[in-house]
Amino acid sequence: VEIRSDDPAFKNNPHYVRLNNLLTGPEPRKWRVNPYIENTGFWSGIGVRKDERYRASFYARSDTKTQIEVNLLSPENETIARMSKPLFVEGKDWKRYEVELKPAQTQPRARFVLRVTGQGMVDFDFVSLFPADTWKSRANGWRQDLMQAIRDLKPTHLRFPGGCVVEGYDLQNRHQWKHSLGRPEERLGMPNQWGGRAADYWQSFGLGYYKYFLMAEDLGAAPMPILNCGMSCQGCLAQVAPLEEMDSYVQDALDIIEFANGSTDTQYGKIRAEMGHPEPFNLKYLGIGNENHGPAYEERLKLFQDAIKSHYPDIELVAYAGGTNNYRNKKNGIFDLKPEIRDEHFYRGSQWFFDNAGTFDSYRRDGIKLYIGEYSANAKDERKNSFRGALAEAAFMTGMERNSDLIMGAAYAPLLANISAFVWEPNLIYFNSLERVLTPNYHVQKMFAQNARGKLVSLESEQTDTQGKANLYASALINENEIIVKLINADTTPMDFEFAFPENIKLASRVEIETLHHPELEATNTFENPDNIVPVARTQTLENPVTLQGNSVNILKFKLAK
């Protein structure tokens, strides 16, 4: 087995492996060693399911006609999937090969093995294995279970590719969207911004901006790409590109708009069509920078604004404005620049979210919309993804809903994490090679998202101000079918509620109630007990008071009489 880079298949990724299966050993009894390479998957193994189809592909070449095997093996070296017929590599030029494998058993820790069994020498490159059954049947696409979980959240937008990864540890390490164009084989990979915290945290750009655009489209969500603003992560090396070198950064922004929305006659619209999507993606939002701040950020943001607005006046720019009260209490540079949307991030302890459920009520209404681009209950001294955190986030979310005239969207972050290798928590959805776990925080997001249609309704109560008095938080909506009341009881004791409505509103006789509750605030969901905390639905008549459990998130739906 030898790693080589002479005469590679792909210039941007020149390294390939050579397997040499020549006769060896003393005369007269020589033998072949049948060399092989294997891949054990991302940290938690390659998950395969019985009788499902998997497509294995690779590039190969050989001076002679040489037989090879493509198999899936169990951890005990049992062959659980093999090719349906013999496969030979022949020819000095690189050629792509593809075979289909169908496992005989479900296995969470399978190994993908390429072995040379015939006498000869074979070069291999760009080896890949993907399930055939993907979300919307896209080739080399998304896992069905993860995408369905995200789709169930009814997302209105998709912010990608993330936060600090856009900034990079330094500017050389920043995420550059053009590196993810074209064929995956030719994309130039690099270490991930988070690589210092997790071994082998490499990004190949097999998942690139084009695929994120497709993901947003498949989810029915508006794409919101985030671009580097000429500054690396200010918590790392904090490099800043000189103003005289900013043209390429600004041009990247203009070009991604053309890539997303341009006709096929344009340079980047043509590339989008060649990648498989001649129709535009209808990009509306574009983020400039992640958590960059200060005069250097404002100075560079102005360059992006001037250029983008002169070419694409309808694009709404998202600019970071901090995560505290700095925007609300003083006239800073972001206020002066007046982007269409300002972005604030909140990673605080649970009590902060309880205490600040009313914070947006006093936010300035100045025509600039607010976007909560990242938030979660996150404190060093609290258990991550606990029911306590989910309850606090729900209380905070009633405040966001009550101020939906100002807040155009919000995104829990991070969204996904491999349980075997994450460098940040909490996360919304955890997964391994075959399964997923939906956290209590996920269920809160889903309950709110699936009950978000309607106009705001004012609530009055002698028991609470709906913003935390008596540990009660609330918001309400009305649409043509129902009145939806979100009530969070953050007190330890159950409470009874009676509801009165204006005389002109006629209701059906029963109310539908969905409740998320657990008696232990530190409880969570795990792979061993994924349904420890899940919503429970019930109905009751309107004649009786509604009893809400202590420490509970509740959705009450009062159906309008027809």
Secondary structure, 3 states (H helix, E strand, C coil): CEEECCCCCCCCCCCEEEEEECCECCCCCCECCCCEEEECCCCCCEEECCCCCEEEEEEEEEEEEEEEEEEEECCCCCEEEECCCCEEEEEEEEEEEEEEECCCCCEEEEEEEEEECCCEEEEEEEEEEEECCCHHHCCCCCCHHHHHHHHCCCCCEEEECCCHHHHCCCHHHCCCHHHHCCCHHHCCCEECHHHHCCCCCEECCCCCHHHHHHHHHHHCCEEEEEECCCECCCCCCCCECCHHHCHHHHHHHHHHHHHHHCCCCCHHHHHHHHCCCCCCCCCCEEEECCCCCCHHHHHHHHHHHHHHHHHCCCCEEEEECCCCCHHHHCCCHHHHHCCCEEEEEEEECHHHHHHCCCHHHHCCCCCCEEEEEEEEECCCCCCCCCHHHHHHHHHHHHHHHHCCCCEEEEEECCCEEECCCCCCCCCCEEECCCCEEECHHHHHHHHHHCCCCCEECCCCCCCCCCECHHHEEEEEEECCCEEEEEEEECCCCCEEECCCCCCCCCEEEEEEEEEEECCCCCCCCCCCCCCCCCCEEEEEECCCCEEECCCEEEEEEEEECC
